[in-house]
């Protein structure tokens, strides 16, 4: 699934005790107003899709370093992908993709809490070549990027507790962030989603969360049974808003609430189908790929869409015509 998903905390300089008390009262009333079903919270920046990792702890991996320079790589990335799991299983170690524009994107292999192995790559030529940068976390569950040099990741370190990191130099260095102000699926609890300033909730009645994306009026989740649920109150309440049978991924057009999804196992499409989420789930494209359709990821730009599967990237600048790029060996 891109800009970072953080709430901005208002700071104020208290000159008078009376004004300080008034500020506290006003903030409390504002939060209370957004908590109900009809409340409309402050719009949130867009986020990429989130994935639920496996639980447990393990020995440290090379991905535990906090900063390192980029190194070039051309090896194929393998991952579990965005396949639709059984209702009682959570996605683990899947491929994540955050497209910035027609040429630039970030890609992550999420790794796992048990074995680590998270990897981060970036491209500036539409997916023909990818440069690997050091991952500061063992496991990555969410990736978002606002430009070719700036990205955010949420995931976990050695003890599998949630962590967040930010880079503004293309992955050369990573600074810590506050995961409590972000949307993410809780690493050791695949049914739970963290909402900024609210805490955790369980949006899917059928099982774990398959995918999560932030939109300007809250957040949306894709459940493992294909149900799409929405919150307009930072996770205090969730409601059904649609369904994509055999859905594998979910994303939103930047600065909007229009959703797109990927799905597999459809009549007339042996690969990956991209649909515009609606009452009829209008088909945008069928991507015919010999790669495992479940090991894929997609990401929307303001006008286009990227889809990555195996060593191949498909891009569309208008969501109608597509260009296929095979990774250089």
C-alpha positions as CSV (number, residue, x, y, z in Angstrom):
1,X,0.0,0.0,0.0
2,X,2.7,6.4,0.5
3,X,2.7,8.6,3.3
4,X,3.3,7.7,6.9
5,X,0.4,6.9,9.2
6,X,0.9,9.1,12.2
7,X,-1.3,11.4,14.3
8,X,0.1,14.8,14.9
9,X,0.1,15.7,18.6
10,X,-0.7,19.4,19.2
11,X,1.8,21.1,21.5
12,X,1.0,24.3,23.3
13,X,2.8,26.6,25.7
14,X,0.9,27.2,28.8
15,X,1.0,30.8,29.9
16,X,-1.8,30.8,32.4
17,X,-3.2,28.0,34.5
18,X,-6.8,28.8,33.3
19,X,-5.9,28.5,29.6
20,X,-4.1,25.2,30.4
21,X,-7.3,23.8,32.0
22,X,-9.4,25.0,29.1
23,X,-7.1,23.2,26.6
24,X,-7.4,19.9,28.5
25,X,-11.2,20.1,28.6
26,X,-11.4,20.9,24.8
27,X,-9.2,18.0,23.9
28,X,-11.2,15.6,26.0
29,X,-14.4,16.7,24.4
30,X,-13.0,16.3,20.9
31,X,-11.9,12.8,21.6
32,X,-15.3,11.9,23.0
33,X,-17.0,13.3,20.0
34,X,-15.0,11.0,17.6
35,X,-15.6,7.9,19.6
36,X,-19.2,7.3,18.6
37,X,-20.5,5.7,15.5
38,X,-21.4,9.0,13.9
39,X,-18.2,10.7,14.9
40,X,-15.8,11.7,12.1
41,X,-12.1,11.7,13.2
42,X,-9.4,13.8,11.7
43,X,-8.3,12.4,8.3
44,X,-5.3,10.2,8.5
45,X,-2.5,10.0,5.9
46,X,-2.4,6.9,3.6
47,X,-0.6,3.8,4.6
48,X,0.4,0.7,2.7
49,X,-1.0,-2.7,3.3
50,X,-0.2,-4.4,6.5
51,X,0.5,-8.1,7.1
52,X,0.2,-10.3,10.1
53,X,3.5,-12.0,10.9
54,X,3.9,-15.3,12.8
55,X,4.3,-15.2,16.5
56,X,7.1,-16.4,18.8
57,X,10.6,-15.3,19.5
58,X,13.9,-16.5,18.0
59,X,17.6,-15.8,17.8
60,X,18.8,-12.5,16.5
61,X,19.2,-12.2,12.7
62,X,21.4,-9.9,10.6
63,X,18.3,-7.7,10.2
64,X,18.7,-6.3,13.8
65,X,21.2,-3.6,12.8
66,X,20.0,0.0,13.1
67,X,21.8,1.6,10.2
68,X,23.7,0.5,7.1
69,X,24.3,1.7,3.6
70,X,22.6,0.3,0.5
71,X,24.1,-2.6,-1.4
72,X,23.3,-3.7,-4.9
73,X,21.5,-7.1,-5.4
74,X,19.9,-8.9,-8.3
75,X,18.8,-12.1,-6.5
76,X,15.2,-13.1,-6.7
77,X,13.0,-12.3,-3.7
78,X,10.8,-15.1,-2.4
79,X,8.0,-14.7,0.0
80,X,4.8,-16.2,1.2
81,X,3.0,-13.4,-0.6
82,X,-0.6,-12.2,-0.4
83,X,-2.3,-15.5,-0.8
84,X,-5.7,-16.0,0.8
85,X,-5.1,-18.2,3.9
86,X,-7.5,-20.4,5.7
87,X,-9.7,-18.6,8.2
88,X,-7.7,-19.8,11.1
89,X,-4.3,-18.9,9.7
90,X,-2.5,-15.6,9.5
91,X,-0.3,-14.4,6.6
92,X,3.4,-14.6,7.4
93,X,6.4,-13.1,5.7
94,X,4.6,-11.9,2.7
95,X,5.7,-9.5,0.0
96,X,4.9,-5.8,0.6
97,X,5.1,-3.1,-2.1
98,X,4.9,0.7,-1.8
99,X,4.9,2.5,-5.1
100,X,5.8,6.2,-5.2
101,X,5.4,7.1,-8.9
102,X,5.8,5.5,-12.3
103,X,9.5,4.7,-11.7
104,X,10.1,4.5,-7.9
105,X,9.0,1.9,-5.4
106,X,10.0,0.1,-2.3
107,X,9.6,-3.7,-1.7
108,X,9.8,-5.8,1.4
109,X,10.0,-9.5,2.2
110,X,8.4,-9.5,5.6
111,X,10.4,-12.3,7.4
112,X,9.0,-13.8,10.6
113,X,9.4,-13.4,14.3
114,X,10.7,-16.9,14.6
115,X,13.5,-16.8,12.0
116,X,13.9,-13.1,11.1
117,X,15.0,-12.6,7.5
118,X,13.2,-9.4,6.6
119,X,14.6,-7.7,3.5
120,X,14.1,-4.2,2.0
121,X,14.7,-3.2,-1.6
122,X,14.0,-0.1,-3.7
123,X,13.9,0.6,-7.4
124,X,14.2,3.8,-9.5
125,X,13.7,2.2,-13.0
126,X,10.2,0.7,-12.7
127,X,11.4,-2.6,-11.3
128,X,14.1,-3.6,-13.8
129,X,16.7,-3.4,-11.0
130,X,16.4,-3.4,-7.3
131,X,18.9,-2.2,-4.6
132,X,18.8,-3.9,-1.3
133,X,19.2,-1.8,1.9
134,X,19.8,-3.2,5.4
135,X,16.6,-4.0,7.4
136,X,16.6,-2.6,11.0
137,X,14.0,-5.2,12.1
138,X,13.8,-8.9,12.1
139,X,10.3,-8.8,10.8
140,X,8.3,-6.2,8.9
141,X,4.6,-6.1,8.9
142,X,3.8,-2.7,7.3
143,X,5.6,-0.6,4.7
144,X,4.8,2.9,3.5
145,X,6.8,5.4,1.4
146,X,6.3,9.1,0.6
147,X,9.1,9.4,-2.0
148,X,12.2,7.7,-3.3
149,X,14.2,8.3,-0.1
150,X,11.6,8.4,2.6
151,X,9.9,5.3,4.0
152,X,8.4,3.9,7.2
153,X,8.3,0.4,8.4
154,X,6.5,-1.3,11.3
155,X,7.4,-4.7,12.6
156,X,9.3,-6.3,15.4
157,X,12.8,-6.9,16.7
158,X,14.3,-9.7,18.9
159,X,11.5,-9.8,21.4
160,X,8.7,-9.5,18.8
161,X,7.2,-6.4,20.4
162,X,6.0,-3.7,17.9
163,X,8.6,-1.3,16.6
164,X,8.7,1.4,14.0
165,X,11.5,2.8,12.0
166,X,11.9,5.8,9.5
167,X,14.4,6.6,6.8
168,X,14.9,9.8,4.8
169,X,18.1,8.8,3.1
170,X,17.0,5.8,1.0
171,X,17.6,3.2,3.8
172,X,21.1,4.3,4.7
173,X,20.0,5.0,8.3
174,X,16.8,4.3,10.2
175,X,15.5,6.3,13.1
176,X,13.0,4.9,15.7
177,X,9.4,6.0,15.7
178,X,6.4,5.5,18.0
179,X,4.3,2.5,16.9
180,X,1.5,3.5,19.2
181,X,0.6,6.3,16.8
182,X,0.4,4.0,13.7
183,X,-2.0,1.5,12.2
184,X,-0.6,-2.0,12.1
185,X,-1.7,-5.6,12.8
186,X,-0.3,-6.6,16.2
187,X,2.7,-9.0,15.5
188,X,1.8,-11.7,18.0
189,X,-1.9,-11.3,17.8
190,X,-3.0,-11.6,14.1
191,X,-6.7,-10.8,14.9
192,X,-5.7,-7.5,16.6
193,X,-5.2,-4.1,14.9
194,X,-3.6,-1.1,16.6
195,X,-5.3,2.2,16.1
196,X,-3.6,5.5,16.7
197,X,-4.3,6.9,20.2
198,X,-6.9,4.3,20.8
199,X,-5.1,0.9,21.2
200,X,-6.0,-2.5,19.8
201,X,-9.3,-3.9,18.5
202,X,-10.3,-7.1,16.6
203,X,-12.0,-6.0,13.3
204,X,-12.5,-9.5,11.7
205,X,-15.2,-11.7,13.2
206,X,-14.0,-14.7,11.1
207,X,-10.4,-14.8,11.9
208,X,-7.1,-12.9,11.4
209,X,-6.7,-9.8,9.3
210,X,-5.5,-10.5,5.8
211,X,-4.7,-6.9,4.9
212,X,-5.0,-3.3,6.3
213,X,-4.9,0.1,4.7
214,X,-5.4,3.6,6.1
215,X,-7.6,6.0,4.3
216,X,-8.5,9.6,4.8
217,X,-11.5,8.9,7.0
218,X,-10.0,6.0,9.0
219,X,-8.9,2.5,8.0
220,X,-10.1,-0.6,6.2
221,X,-9.3,-4.2,6.6
222,X,-9.6,-7.2,4.4
223,X,-10.5,-10.3,6.4
224,X,-9.4,-13.8,5.5
225,X,-13.0,-14.7,4.4
226,X,-13.0,-11.7,1.9
227,X,-15.1,-9.3,4.1
228,X,-14.0,-5.7,4.0
229,X,-14.6,-3.8,7.2
230,X,-14.2,-0.1,8.0
231,X,-13.6,2.1,11.0
232,X,-14.3,5.8,11.3
233,X,-13.3,6.0,15.0
234,X,-9.7,4.8,15.1
235,X,-10.8,1.2,15.7
236,X,-13.4,1.8,18.4
237,X,-16.1,0.3,16.1
238,X,-15.9,-1.6,12.8
239,X,-18.6,-2.1,10.2
240,X,-19.0,-4.3,7.0
241,X,-18.5,-2.3,3.8
242,X,-18.1,-4.9,1.1
243,X,-16.7,-8.3,0.2
244,X,-14.0,-9.6,-2.3
245,X,-14.2,-13.4,-2.5
246,X,-10.7,-15.0,-2.5
247,X,-9.3,-11.5,-1.9
248,X,-5.5,-11.4,-1.4
249,X,-4.7,-7.7,-1.0
250,X,-6.2,-4.3,-0.4
251,X,-5.1,-0.7,-1.1
252,X,-6.6,2.8,-1.5
253,X,-6.0,5.5,-4.0
254,X,-3.9,8.1,-2.3
255,X,-5.8,10.9,-0.5
256,X,-9.1,9.1,-1.0
257,X,-11.2,6.3,0.3
258,X,-11.6,4.4,-3.0
259,X,-10.4,0.9,-2.6
260,X,-8.9,-1.6,-5.0
261,X,-8.2,-5.3,-4.3
262,X,-6.5,-8.3,-5.7
263,X,-8.0,-11.7,-5.9
264,X,-7.2,-15.2,-7.2
265,X,-9.2,-18.2,-8.4
266,X,-11.6,-16.4,-10.6
267,X,-13.3,-17.8,-13.7
268,X,-11.6,-16.5,-16.9
269,X,-8.4,-15.4,-15.0
270,X,-5.8,-18.0,-14.2
271,X,-3.5,-15.4,-12.6
272,X,-4.2,-12.3,-10.4
273,X,-7.2,-10.1,-10.9
274,X,-7.3,-6.5,-9.9
275,X,-10.7,-5.1,-9.1
276,X,-12.2,-1.7,-8.1
277,X,-14.0,-2.4,-4.9
278,X,-17.8,-1.7,-5.3
279,X,-21.1,-3.5,-5.1
280,X,-20.0,-5.2,-8.4
281,X,-16.2,-5.3,-7.8
282,X,-15.4,-4.1,-11.3
283,X,-12.5,-5.9,-12.9
284,X,-9.6,-3.6,-13.8
285,X,-7.2,-6.2,-15.1
286,X,-6.2,-9.9,-15.2
287,X,-2.5,-10.3,-14.7
288,X,-1.5,-13.6,-16.4
289,X,1.6,-14.8,-14.5
290,X,3.4,-18.1,-14.2
291,X,4.6,-17.0,-10.7
292,X,2.6,-18.1,-7.7
293,X,-0.3,-15.7,-7.7
294,X,-0.3,-15.9,-3.9
295,X,3.2,-14.6,-3.8
296,X,2.3,-11.1,-5.1
297,X,1.8,-7.6,-3.9
298,X,0.3,-4.5,-5.3
299,X,0.3,-0.8,-4.6
300,X,-1.6,2.3,-5.9
301,X,-0.2,5.6,-7.0
302,X,-2.5,8.7,-7.6
303,X,-3.1,7.7,-11.2
304,X,-1.7,4.2,-11.5
305,X,-1.0,0.8,-10.0
306,X,2.0,-1.5,-9.5
307,X,1.8,-5.3,-9.1
308,X,4.8,-7.4,-8.3
309,X,5.0,-11.2,-8.6
310,X,8.2,-13.2,-8.5
311,X,10.8,-11.3,-10.6
312,X,8.3,-9.4,-12.7
313,X,6.5,-6.1,-12.2
314,X,3.4,-4.9,-14.0
315,X,2.7,-1.2,-14.0
316,X,-0.1,0.9,-15.3
317,X,-0.2,4.7,-15.3
318,X,-3.9,4.9,-16.0
319,X,-5.2,1.5,-14.7
320,X,-6.0,0.5,-18.3
321,X,-2.8,-0.1,-20.2
322,X,0.0,-2.2,-18.6
323,X,3.7,-2.5,-19.0
324,X,5.6,-5.6,-18.0
325,X,9.1,-5.4,-16.6
326,X,11.3,-8.4,-15.9
327,X,14.0,-8.0,-13.3
328,X,17.5,-7.9,-14.8
329,X,19.7,-10.8,-13.9
